[in-house]
Amino acid sequence: MDSFVRRPTTTTRRPTTTTTRRMARLAAVALVGVAGLAACGSDDSGESGDLTGTTWVLTELDGEPLPDGVTVDLTFDGERVAGSSGCNQYNSAATFEDGAVSVEPAIASTMMACEQPAMDVEVAYLTALTEVTTYTVEGSTLMLADSDDVIRASFAG
């Protein structure tokens, strides 16, 4: 009988779905963190109407105050909006120019499940973001309205 030498085999492990999701979440959180750090250096008070670099905290959604314990914010970097949607981190391409706003409906978001009412707020907020068409800044308040001039979201900046 011939002698047979068994050589160890090497295999390449493919990342699991869980690992891939974790990496995507970390990347999204890092992106939002970088946007947040950039906003920290801004001294824009919202008075000029320039939204870039200000972190806006949602105070009302569809005319209702946010439930206790739910925080939603928005930061615009000149090309994208990003922030916390109450449960997850989100970002999307967007434009704010001369009172008109457009947020790309394909909003990227982490995918954590949260307890109510955070999940309901998140769904309503992300839906409203894709439906707004105009914005106004009055002092340190940003208001986003839809095509019927209904204010969908009010923020403090």
NORPE-V677060 format. One record per residue. N is the residue number from 0. PSI is psi in whole degrees, 0 to 359 (* if undefined). Layout:
n:N psi:PSI
n:N psi:PSI
This chain:
n:0 psi:135
n:1 psi:147
n:2 psi:143
n:3 psi:125
n:4 psi:122
n:5 psi:121
n:6 psi:140
n:7 psi:141
n:8 psi:149
n:9 psi:140
n:10 psi:150
n:11 psi:123
n:12 psi:130
n:13 psi:143
n:14 psi:142
n:15 psi:165
n:16 psi:320
n:17 psi:316
n:18 psi:317
n:19 psi:318
n:20 psi:319
n:21 psi:317
n:22 psi:319
n:23 psi:319
n:24 psi:316
n:25 psi:320
n:26 psi:318
n:27 psi:318
n:28 psi:320
n:29 psi:319
n:30 psi:315
n:31 psi:321
n:32 psi:317
n:33 psi:318
n:34 psi:321
n:35 psi:319
n:36 psi:322
n:37 psi:324
n:38 psi:332
n:39 psi:330
n:40 psi:357
n:41 psi:139
n:42 psi:21
n:43 psi:124
n:44 psi:0
n:45 psi:353
n:46 psi:324
n:47 psi:350
n:48 psi:355
n:49 psi:118
n:50 psi:343
n:51 psi:128
n:52 psi:350
n:53 psi:135
n:54 psi:118
n:55 psi:128
n:56 psi:125
n:57 psi:129
n:58 psi:328
n:59 psi:142
n:60 psi:121
n:61 psi:43
n:62 psi:2
n:63 psi:140
n:64 psi:155
n:65 psi:148
n:66 psi:152
n:67 psi:139
n:68 psi:356
n:69 psi:123
n:70 psi:129
n:71 psi:136
n:72 psi:167
n:73 psi:132
n:74 psi:133
n:75 psi:126
n:76 psi:9
n:77 psi:338
n:78 psi:336
n:79 psi:153
n:80 psi:148
n:81 psi:159
n:82 psi:199
n:83 psi:134
n:84 psi:20
n:85 psi:328
n:86 psi:313
n:87 psi:170
n:88 psi:144
n:89 psi:163
n:90 psi:153
n:91 psi:155
n:92 psi:142
n:93 psi:156
n:94 psi:140
n:95 psi:112
n:96 psi:126
n:97 psi:42
n:98 psi:352
n:99 psi:140
n:100 psi:144
n:101 psi:123
n:102 psi:125
n:103 psi:129
n:104 psi:342
n:105 psi:80
n:106 psi:125
n:107 psi:142
n:108 psi:148
n:109 psi:169
n:110 psi:49
n:111 psi:148
n:112 psi:138
n:113 psi:166
n:114 psi:163
n:115 psi:150
n:116 psi:5
n:117 psi:319
n:118 psi:318
n:119 psi:318
n:120 psi:315
n:121 psi:313
n:122 psi:314
n:123 psi:319
n:124 psi:311
n:125 psi:326
n:126 psi:313
n:127 psi:320
n:128 psi:323
n:129 psi:349
n:130 psi:351
n:131 psi:149
n:132 psi:341
n:133 psi:158
n:134 psi:154
n:135 psi:148
n:136 psi:122
n:137 psi:107
n:138 psi:240
n:139 psi:27
n:140 psi:129
n:141 psi:130
n:142 psi:132
n:143 psi:129
n:144 psi:157
n:145 psi:186
n:146 psi:344
n:147 psi:11
n:148 psi:25
n:149 psi:126
n:150 psi:117
n:151 psi:328
n:152 psi:134
n:153 psi:136
n:154 psi:152
n:155 psi:136
n:156 psi:*
